[in-house]
Amino acid sequence: MAFADDWGKYASAYAKLEPGGPSDVVSTPNFDSIAADGVLFTRAFVSAPSCTPCRSSLLSGQHFWRCGRGSILQGAIWDFTNPAYPLILEKSGYRIGHTYKVWSPGTPADAPHGGKRTSFNGHGRKFNGFSQNAMKATDHEAGKAELLDEVRNNMRSFLDADGDKSVDGDEPFCYWFGPTNCHRKWIAGSGKTLWGIDPDGLKGKLPPYLPDVEVVREDFADYLGEAQAFDAALGVIVEELRRIGQLDNTILVVSGDHGIPGVTRGKCNLYDLGTSVPLAIRWPGGIKTPGRVVDDFVSLPDLAPTFLEAAGAEIPAVMNAKSLLPILHSDRDGQVDPTRDAVFTGRERHVAKARAENKPYPQRAIRTDQYLYIINFQPDRWPMGDGPGMGRADGPMPSLESLREDTVSAFGDMDASPTKAWVVMHREQDPASFDYAVGRRPMYELYDIHADPHCMVNLATDSKFDGPREKLHQRLMAELKDTGDPRVSDDVIYERSPMTD
């Protein structure tokens, strides 16, 4: 599993399918090759656009809201009564290991993949700060090569460990590669310097709720540069699997845990910019018809039962996700399984908090081919957290002067970034961009993806859409109730201790 922190759906393979967006300027030959040799998914979504709950859901094969304290980020604790596919595989005879990040922040760190016991980071963690370290080098290409050598050596420390722990071609293994370089902070200008990504190439390609100005384009270009760094690391992983003769006998899955951080409607949002992620799977032993593009709606928790079924291990009954093996074994493009016509996403607590209590911003959504329907259960709160001088969650917007003094900690669920700073500091000149980023939202949001792919016009109160809205509402609420979401129970545990501790 190659799983990038904060990497949204940006790859040159997607530019060919969906031209006109940021993917037009990024080059990801290794991801593209993996997709060409396997299956490329166009509608892969996270369960929650926040790293810890997303990873909890993926590792346990369940909606994030079924993961106890793993369903939040700030204050997350792993409950070992919950299944975790790597630990199940280990009990089934697999050797497991991981490099960089699997499950954090949370306690114990990386618990669902064996924690420190199965970590392989002895050759360093500098890749996690890719642009910071590469930009410091006198020779940038040499600096990049050194960071990729770290990736290789960390992986080899797992593959070539001494004694009976070595991967000798017979012992099955499960390895997680989880760099955090796509997570902020990265170095301004690094996208162009290290990878030749010209920010001006993004003119007219950003979503309309983002100001198309120089600083925002450069910020996005630097982010895409980190995506290219991750892609270069994928090349190393493929080389190492080939070296030990296991490339064609390994299920290689590549994805990310949510959308771009520090950008309007990205990370911590239920719009596609926050929840839609790349997904490619290469498995010559199981994918008989490679090069297919699949449009089924897939949620990342589906990966857990997929791995277990492929390994012949028992799938715990509590896993409510669906294995992808029928799709992988199919020879069809487009929509393979007609029942995969929607995904469910949500969010509770990330890091932002009201001044008086650590309250979440609770949201749930259903995404279908035509619609995105969102419920904001507490519309009196601020979706990205409050700002300086607001006093309480339902207080007034902060003054521009107070924002000038505190653009970093204000609205804490939107990561500090040049984009955030521009939006905040230009609140008076461009109030619409500010409102899209941090403004309050109504309890119900409905968007027609076909007519309005960027979700600019909320149709929830338009009587012409009463029928679709009611059907989506009923289906979403049924899913929440049937799967035991505490948010719609009599005891909303997210609003009290220990969730608010």
C-alpha positions in Angstrom: 0.0 0.0 0.0 1.5 3.4 -1.1 -0.6 6.0 0.7 0.2 9.7 0.5 -0.8 12.1 3.2 -3.0 14.9 1.8 -2.7 13.9 -1.8 -6.0 14.6 -3.7 -7.0 13.4 -7.1 -4.1 14.9 -9.1 -2.2 12.7 -11.6 -1.5 13.0 -15.3 -3.6 9.8 -15.8 -6.6 11.8 -14.7 -5.8 14.8 -16.9 -6.4 12.6 -19.9 -9.9 11.7 -18.6 -10.8 15.1 -17.1 -8.9 17.8 -18.9 -9.0 21.4 -17.9 -8.0 21.1 -14.3 -4.8 21.2 -12.2 -3.9 17.6 -13.3 -3.0 19.1 -16.7 0.2 20.5 -15.4 1.4 17.5 -13.2 3.4 14.5 -14.5 3.1 11.2 -12.6 4.5 8.6 -14.9 4.8 5.9 -12.2 1.2 6.2 -11.0 0.1 6.2 -14.7 2.1 3.1 -15.4 0.6 1.3 -12.3 -2.9 2.3 -13.6 -2.1 1.1 -17.1 -0.9 -2.2 -15.8 -3.9 -2.6 -13.6 -7.1 -0.6 -12.9 -7.7 3.1 -12.6 -10.6 4.2 -10.5 -12.3 7.6 -11.3 -14.7 7.7 -8.3 -12.7 6.8 -5.2 -13.6 8.7 -2.1 -12.5 8.8 1.5 -14.9 8.1 4.4 -13.7 11.3 6.1 -11.5 14.1 4.8 -9.3 14.1 7.9 -6.2 11.9 8.1 -6.8 9.9 11.3 -10.5 9.1 10.8 -9.8 8.3 7.1 -7.1 5.9 8.1 -9.2 4.4 10.8 -11.9 3.6 8.4 -9.5 2.2 5.7 -7.6 0.0 8.1 -10.8 -1.3 9.8 -13.0 -1.6 6.7 -15.8 0.5 8.1 -17.4 3.9 8.0 -15.3 6.3 10.1 -18.1 6.8 12.6 -17.9 3.1 13.6 -14.3 3.5 14.8 -14.9 4.9 18.3 -12.3 7.4 19.3 -10.5 6.6 16.0 -13.3 8.6 14.3 -11.8 11.9 15.4 -8.3 13.4 14.9 -7.6 15.5 18.0 -7.5 13.0 20.9 -7.8 9.8 18.8 -7.2 6.5 20.5 -7.0 3.1 18.7 -9.4 0.5 20.1 -7.8 -2.9 19.7 -11.2 -4.6 19.7 -11.6 -3.0 16.2 -10.3 -5.1 13.4 -7.3 -3.9 11.4 -6.5 -5.7 8.2 -2.6 -5.7 8.7 -2.9 -7.3 12.1 -5.3 -9.9 10.8 -2.9 -10.6 7.9 -0.1 -10.9 10.5 -2.0 -13.6 12.4 -2.6 -15.3 9.1 1.2 -15.7 8.5 2.0 -12.4 6.8 5.0 -10.4 7.7 4.0 -6.8 8.1 5.9 -3.5 8.1 5.6 0.2 7.5 7.6 3.3 6.7 6.7 6.8 7.6 3.1 7.4 8.6 0.3 4.9 9.0 -2.1 6.1 11.7 -1.4 9.4 13.5 -2.0 11.6 15.2 -3.4 9.1 17.6 -2.5 6.8 20.5 -0.7 4.4 20.2 0.9 5.8 17.0 0.5 3.5 14.0 -1.3 1.0 16.2 -3.4 -0.8 13.5 -0.2 -1.7 11.6 1.9 -2.9 14.5 3.2 0.4 15.8 6.9 0.8 16.5 7.4 -3.0 16.5 6.9 -3.1 12.7 8.3 0.2 11.7 11.2 0.5 9.2 12.5 4.1 9.3 16.1 3.4 10.2 17.5 5.3 7.2 15.7 8.5 8.0 12.4 10.4 7.6 13.7 13.3 5.5 11.5 12.4 2.6 8.6 13.6 4.6 10.0 17.2 4.2 10.9 16.7 0.6 10.9 20.3 -0.7 12.5 21.5 2.5 15.4 19.2 2.2 15.8 19.2 -1.6 15.8 23.0 -1.8 18.6 23.1 0.8 20.9 21.1 -1.4 23.4 22.9 -3.6 22.6 20.5 -6.4 18.8 20.0 -6.4 18.9 16.9 -8.5 21.4 15.3 -6.1 19.3 16.4 -3.2 16.2 14.7 -4.7 18.3 11.5 -5.4 19.4 11.4 -1.8 15.8 11.5 -0.6 14.8 8.7 -3.0 17.7 6.7 -1.7 16.2 7.0 1.8 13.0 5.5 0.5 14.9 2.7 -1.1 16.9 1.9 1.9 14.0 2.0 4.3 12.1 -0.4 2.1 15.1 -2.7 1.8 15.4 -2.8 5.5 12.0 -4.4 5.5 12.5 -6.6 2.4 16.0 -7.7 3.2 16.0 -8.0 7.0 18.3 -10.6 8.4 17.4 -14.2 9.3 13.9 -15.6 9.1 12.4 -12.1 8.7 13.6 -11.7 5.1 11.3 -11.7 2.1 12.6 -14.7 0.2 9.9 -15.1 -2.3 7.9 -17.6 -0.2 6.8 -15.6 2.8 3.8 -13.4 2.2 4.2 -9.8 3.3 2.2 -6.6 3.8 4.1 -3.3 3.5 2.8 0.3 4.0 4.6 3.2 2.5 3.1 6.4 3.9 5.1 9.6 3.3 3.8 12.9 4.5 5.5 15.3 2.1 2.2 16.4 0.5 1.1 17.6 3.9 2.1 21.2 4.6 4.5 22.9 5.0 6.4 22.9 1.7 8.7 25.5 0.3 7.3 28.4 -1.8 8.6 28.1 -5.4 9.7 24.5 -5.0 7.2 23.2 -7.6 8.8 25.2 -10.3 12.4 24.9 -9.1 12.4 21.1 -8.4 9.8 19.9 -11.0 9.4 22.6 -13.6 5.7 23.2 -12.8 5.0 26.8 -13.9 2.3 28.4 -11.7 1.1 30.3 -14.7 0.2 27.0 -16.3 -2.6 26.9 -13.7 -4.3 30.0 -15.0 -8.0 29.2 -15.7 -7.6 25.7 -14.3 -8.4 26.3 -10.6 -11.9 25.8 -9.3 -14.0 29.0 -9.4 -14.2 29.4 -5.6 -10.4 29.9 -5.5 -9.0 33.3 -6.4 -7.0 32.9 -9.6 -4.0 35.0 -8.4 -0.3 34.5 -8.4 0.2 33.4 -4.8 -2.6 30.8 -5.0 -1.3 29.4 -8.3 2.2 29.1 -6.9 0.9 27.5 -3.7 -1.0 24.9 -5.8 2.0 24.3 -8.1 4.2 23.6 -5.1 1.7 21.1 -3.9 1.7 19.4 -7.2 5.4 19.3 -7.0 5.1 17.2 -3.8 2.7 14.9 -5.7 5.5 14.4 -8.3 8.0 13.7 -5.5 5.6 11.0 -4.2 5.3 9.6 -7.8 9.1 9.4 -8.0 9.1 7.3 -4.8 6.5 5.0 -6.4 9.2 4.3 -9.1 11.5 3.2 -6.3 8.9 0.9 -4.8 8.3 -0.7 -8.2 12.0 -1.2 -8.7 12.4 -2.9 -5.3 9.5 -5.2 -5.9 11.0 -6.1 -9.3 14.5 -6.7 -7.7 13.1 -9.3 -5.3 11.1 -10.9 -8.1 7.7 -10.1 -6.5 6.4 -7.3 -8.6 3.9 -9.4 -10.5 2.9 -11.4 -7.4 2.0 -8.3 -5.3 -1.1 -6.3 -5.0 0.1 -2.7 -5.3 -2.4 -0.1 -4.3 -1.8 3.7 -4.6 -4.0 6.4 -3.0 -4.2 9.3 -0.6 -6.1 10.2 2.5 -8.0 13.3 1.3 -7.7 16.5 -0.7 -5.3 19.4 -0.6 -4.6 21.1 2.7 -4.9 24.8 3.4 -7.1 25.5 0.4 -10.8 26.4 0.2 -13.1 23.4 0.1 -10.1 20.9 0.3 -9.1 19.0 3.4 -11.8 18.8 6.1 -14.6 19.5 3.6 -17.2 17.1 2.0 -17.0 18.7 -1.4 -15.1 16.7 -4.0 -11.9 18.7 -3.6 -11.7 17.3 0.0 -13.1 13.8 -0.4 -12.2 12.6 -4.0 -8.8 10.8 -4.1 -6.7 8.9 -6.7 -6.8 5.2 -6.7 -4.9 2.7 -8.9 -4.4 -1.0 -8.3 -1.8 -3.2 -10.0 -2.1 -7.0 -9.6 -1.1 -9.1 -12.5 -2.1 -12.3 -10.6 -5.7 -11.1 -10.1 -6.4 -8.4 -12.8 -6.7 -10.4 -15.9 -7.7 -7.4 -18.1 -5.3 -4.5 -17.2 -5.6 -1.0 -18.4 -9.2 -0.6 -17.5 -10.8 2.6 -16.2 -13.6 1.9 -13.7 -16.3 4.4 -12.7 -17.9 2.5 -9.8 -18.2 4.5 -6.6 -15.5 3.2 -4.2 -14.8 4.1 -0.6 -11.3 3.5 0.7 -12.6 1.2 3.5 -13.3 -1.2 0.7 -9.6 -1.9 0.6 -9.5 -3.8 3.9 -11.9 -6.7 2.9 -10.2 -6.7 -0.6 -6.8 -7.5 1.0 -8.3 -10.1 3.3 -10.3 -11.8 0.6 -7.3 -11.9 -1.7 -5.2 -13.4 1.1 -7.8 -16.0 1.9 -8.2 -14.6 5.4 -11.5 -14.4 7.2 -13.3 -11.0 6.9 -14.7 -9.9 10.3 -18.4 -9.5 10.3 -18.0 -5.9 11.6 -16.4 -4.8 8.4 -19.3 -3.2 6.5 -17.2 -2.3 3.4 -17.3 -4.3 0.2 -14.4 -6.1 -1.4 -13.2 -4.8 -4.7 -12.2 -8.3 -6.0 -15.2 -8.6 -8.3 -14.2 -5.4 -10.0 -10.6 -6.4 -10.2 -11.5 -9.8 -11.7 -13.9 -8.3 -14.2 -13.0 -7.5 -17.8 -15.3 -4.5 -18.0 -14.7 -0.7 -18.1 -16.9 2.0 -16.8 -19.6 1.0 -14.3 -18.9 -2.6 -13.4 -21.2 -3.1 -10.4 -24.5 -1.2 -10.7 -25.0 -1.3 -6.9 -21.9 0.8 -6.5 -23.9 4.0 -7.3 -23.0 6.1 -4.2 -20.6 6.8 -1.4 -21.1 8.2 2.1 -18.7 10.6 3.7 -18.6 12.6 6.9 -16.7 14.5 9.4 -16.6 15.2 13.1 -13.6 16.6 15.0 -10.4 17.6 13.3 -8.3 20.2 15.2 -10.3 23.4 15.3 -12.3 24.2 18.4 -14.8 26.7 19.8 -13.3 28.9 22.4 -15.4 27.4 25.3 -15.5 23.7 24.3 -13.8 21.3 21.8 -16.9 21.0 19.7 -16.8 19.2 16.4 -18.2 20.4 13.1 -20.5 17.5 12.3 -21.3 16.7 8.6 -22.6 13.7 6.6 -23.0 13.4 2.9 -24.0 11.2 0.1 -22.4 11.5 -3.3 -24.0 10.0 -6.4 -23.4 10.3 -10.1 -25.6 13.4 -10.3 -25.8 14.9 -6.8 -23.9 15.8 -3.7 -26.2 16.1 -0.7 -24.7 17.4 2.6 -26.2 17.7 6.1 -24.5 20.2 8.4 -25.9 19.2 11.8 -24.7 22.3 13.6 -25.0 25.2 11.1 -24.5 27.7 13.9 -20.9 26.7 14.2 -18.0 27.7 11.9 -17.0 24.9 9.5 -13.3 25.7 9.7 -13.3 26.7 13.4 -13.6 30.2 14.7 -11.3 33.2 14.4 -9.7 35.6 16.9 -12.1 37.7 18.9 -15.1 35.5 18.1 -15.6 34.4 21.7 -17.9 31.5 20.9 -18.9 29.3 17.9 -22.0 31.4 17.2 -20.3 34.7 17.5 -19.8 37.4 14.9 -17.1 37.3 12.2 -13.8 38.6 13.4 -12.6 42.0 12.4 -10.0 42.3 9.6 -7.6 43.8 12.1 -7.8 40.8 14.4 -7.3 38.5 11.4 -4.2 40.4 10.4 -2.7 39.6 13.8 -3.6 35.9 13.7 -4.0 34.4 10.2 -2.4 31.1 11.2 -4.5 29.9 14.2 -7.8 31.5 12.9 -10.1 28.9 11.4 -7.8 26.0 12.5 -9.3 23.3 10.3 -8.0 25.1 7.3 -4.2 24.6 7.4 -2.0 27.6 7.5 -1.0 28.4 3.9 -0.3 31.2 1.5 -3.7 30.6 0.0 -5.4 30.9 3.4 -3.4 34.0 4.2 -4.5 35.6 0.9 -8.1 34.8 1.4 -8.1 36.1 5.0 -6.1 39.3 4.2 -8.3 40.1 1.2 -11.6 39.6 2.9 -12.8 43.1 2.2 -11.7 43.2 -1.5 -12.9 39.6 -2.2 -15.6 38.7 0.4 -16.9 35.8 -1.7 -13.6 33.9 -1.6 -13.5 34.4 2.2 -17.0 33.2 2.6 -16.4 30.1 0.4 -13.4 29.3 2.6 -14.6 29.8 6.2 -18.2 31.1 6.2 -21.2 29.5 7.8 -23.2 27.0 5.8 -26.9 26.1 5.9 -28.0 22.8 7.4 -28.7 21.3 4.0 -26.7 21.6 0.8 -27.6 20.0 -2.5 -25.6 20.3 -5.8 -26.2 19.0 -9.3 -22.8 17.7 -10.2 -23.7 17.4 -13.9 -24.7 21.0 -14.3 -22.5 22.4 -11.5 -19.4 20.3 -11.0 -17.8 22.8 -8.6 -20.9 23.0 -6.4 -21.4 26.8 -6.6 -25.2 26.8 -6.5 -27.0 25.3 -3.5 -30.3 23.8 -4.7 -31.5 22.6 -1.3 -34.3 25.2 -1.0 -35.3 25.0 -4.7 -38.7 23.4 -4.9 -37.8 21.9 -8.3 -35.4 19.6 -6.6 -37.7 18.5 -3.7 -37.9 15.0 -5.1 -34.2 14.2 -5.5 -33.4 16.0 -2.2 -35.9 13.9 -0.2 -34.7 10.6 -1.8 -31.1 11.5 -1.0 -32.0 12.5 2.5 -33.8 9.3 3.2 -31.0 7.2 1.8 -28.3 9.0 3.7 -30.2 8.8 7.0 -31.0 5.2 6.5 -27.3 4.4 6.0 -26.3 6.4 9.2 -29.0 4.6 11.3 -28.3 1.1 9.8 -24.6 1.4 10.5 -24.9 2.8 14.0 -23.7 6.4 13.5 -23.7 8.0 17.0 -24.5 11.4 15.4 -28.0 10.3 14.7 -28.5 8.3 17.9 -30.1 9.4 21.2 -26.6 9.7 22.7 -24.4 11.9 20.5 -21.1 11.0 22.0 -19.2 13.5 19.9 -20.6 16.3 22.0 -19.3 15.2 25.3 -16.3 13.7 27.1 -14.1 11.8 26.2 -14.6 13.0 22.5 -14.3 16.6 23.6 -11.4 16.2 25.9 
